[in-house]
Amino acid sequence: MNRCFVMLISTIITASIGIACTAVWKFESSPANSQFRDFDGVLRVPGTYLAPWNSGLTPLLEQVRSGKYYLEIYDSEGEIWSEFAFGGGDSELEVVGNPEVNPFAFHSDYDLLDFRITRVSRSWIEIIVNEETKERKYVRGFTSSGILAWDQYLGGKFAVDVHGQWILDQAAGTRIFSPEYTEHRVEPVEVRGDWLKVRCVMRKPSDSNIGDRDPAGESIEGWVKWRNGDDILITVFYFA
């Protein structure tokens, strides 16, 4: 009697776990059925081969087809909307499918592909796929190496263009300096909300630009507004 009772309980528990797992999978099977939380940052795609939270095996970049990895972009119902193909080696990064994609950063020769993130769930990342229209779509997966907060993302960049903004002594402060791009390189230093601390480095007259191998010239630090709502007010330079 006790043995039968234990077997019955075991069967009930197993069935309950199966139903629960099925419910979870259905819940996350499409973006429309997922629970999202807001996230303010950037998705760096190349090299992010880590698995989504729920799959364990499926990489963010999908299976190899003809020697290429693919980043699949989905609509809210979980249908493929467009793709990016990564060939590796000398192959260029290319858009496959829907061409209505305007990422935050894209360079086919250097496998540079970054999207702004707006929300994340257990299995999905909501991204802005067109910086002009602010249209949003989704990619599968969640990878700690590819998801960056803005301070992480901007802090390591070569330089930024502040598009004529004055450098302020503090966020929303007083004007102290106006950089000239023939004479200065403006380096991102620190992000605080919508404000960016920058370092304006004087170029050496003999240099077309100042690389890491060159001694930095005189510099001045201050703050600029880098974002206003959904609008990005600066341009990021990724390469020297």
N, C-alpha and C positions, 0 to 999 in steps of 0.2 A: 504493500500500500504506500509506504513512504517512498519507495523507488519510483512508483508510478507518478506520485505527486511531484517529485523532483523533476522527472522527465517532462511533465506537463508545464511546470514553471519555466524550465529551460527552453521549451518550445515557444512559449509565450514571449519570453525575453528576446529570443533570437528573431522571432517575427517582428517584434516591436522595433528592434534595432534596424532590421531590413527596411521596414516602412519609413523609419526616421531618416535613414540614409537616402532612400529614394526621394523623400520629400525635400531633403537638402539639395540633392542633385537637380531636381526639377526647379527648385527655387533659384538656383544659380545657373540654370541652363541657358538663359538669355539675359541681356542687360535689363530688359523690361521687367524681369521677375527678381531682380537683385536688390539688395539693400545697400545703398551707397552712403559714403561719408565724404564730405568735402576735403579736397587736398589741393594745396597751392604750390605747384612746382612744375617740373619738366620731366618727360620721359625721354631718356637717351636710349635709342634702340640698338645700335651695333654692339655686339659682344654680350648682350643680355640674354643668355641662354638658360637662365634659371627657370624652374618649374612654377606654375601657378600653385596657389595654396591647395586647391582641391584635387588636382590631377595626380601629382606625384611623378608623372612621367612625361607629360606633354610640355614641350618647351615653349617659351614665348615666341621664338621664331620657329615656325612649323617645319614639317619634314622636308628633307632634301628632295627636290625634283630637278632632274637633269643637272645635278651638281650645284644647285642654288638653294639657299634658305629663303623662306618667305615670311614676311610679317603680314598677317591677315587682318584687315580692318573690317569690323562688323557694324551692321545697323542695330537698332534697338531690339529687333526681333531675333538677333543671332544669325542673320544671313550675311554672307560675305559681300561687302560693299566695294572694296578695292584691296590691292596688295602692293607690297614693295618686295623686290627680289634682290637678294644680296649674293653676288657671285663669288666674292673673295678673290684674292690674287689681283690680277689686272682688270677684272671685270668691274663694270660700273654698277652702282646702285640704280635701279630703275623702277618706275611705276608700272604696275600691271593692272589693267582693268580701268576702273573709274578714274579719269584724269583730274577730277575736281578736288585736288588735294594741294594745299598750300601750307606746308608745315612751318613751325616756328624757325627751324633751321634745316637746310637741305643742301648738300653738295655731293653730286654723284661720284666724283672722282675720289673723294676721301671717306666714303661711307658715313657721311655726316647726316643724321636724321634725328631731329628732336621735335617733340610735340609738347605743347602745353597741356598739363593735366588739370582737370576740374574736379573729378570725383574718382573714388576707388571703392570697389567692393571686394568680397572674398575671391572672386574669380575674374573680375573685369576692371579695366582702367578706362575711364571716360576721358577722351582727348579732344582738343580743338584741331580738326583736320584742315580747316581753311581759315587763315589769319585775317582774311578780308571779310568773309561772311560770318565768322565765328561759329560755323557749323560744327556739331559735335558727333563723334562716332566712338567706337569702342575697340579695344584690343583685349585678347585673352591674357590672363596671367597677372602675376604680381611679383616683381623682382626688386629686391632691395638695392642691387647694384645699379639698376637702370632708373629708379625713381629718385629724383633729387629735389630737395627744397631749393628755393631760389638762392639762398645764401651759398649753398653748396655749388649750385650751377654757375652763378656769376663770379664767384670768388676765384675760380681758376682760369678765367678767360684772359686772352692776350690784351685786349683793349676794348673800349666802347666808344661810340660816337654819341654825344649828348645833344646833337642837333641844335647848337647855338645857345643852349642853356648856360646861364651863369653858374659858377661854382659858389655855393653858399657856405657861410661859416658853420652852420648847423642846419638840421632839417627845418625847412620853412623859415630859415634865418635871413641874414643880410648878405648881399652880394659882395664877394671878395675877389673874384677872378673870372676872366673870360678866356678859355683856351683857344689858341689858334692851331688848327690841325696841320699846318705846315711846320709848326714849331714844337708841338707838344703831343705826347701820347697820353691818353686818359685811361688809367688802369682801374678796374673795379676792385674795391677793398672790402667793403662790408655792406650788408643789406639790413635795413631796419624798416619793415613794412613797405611802404611805397617809395622809400628814400634809399639812395645808394651813396655810400661814401666812396670817393674816387681820389686817385693820386695823379696829378698832372705832372708828367716828367718832361723836362726840357730835352729836346732832341739835340744831338751833337751836329753842328753844321755840316760835317763831312758824311753823315749817315743819312740814308733814305729812311731807315727806321732803327729803333733800338732793340736789339735782340737780347736774349739772356746772356750771351757771351760778351756783351758790351757794358762798360760801366755806365750806370745811370747818371743823368745830369741832375741839375737842380730840380727840386719838385715842390709842389704845394698840394695840400689835401683839403678837401671840403665835401659838400653834399649836393646832389642833384636829385630831382624827382625822376625815377625811372619808369613809373607806371601810373596811369590814371584810369581806375576801373579795369576794363578789359583791354585798354589801349596801352601798348608798350611804347615808351617815349624815347628809347635809346636803340641803337643798333649794336649788336655784339660782333666783334671781330675775333674769329676763331684761330686765325693763323697769322704768324709774323710776316 
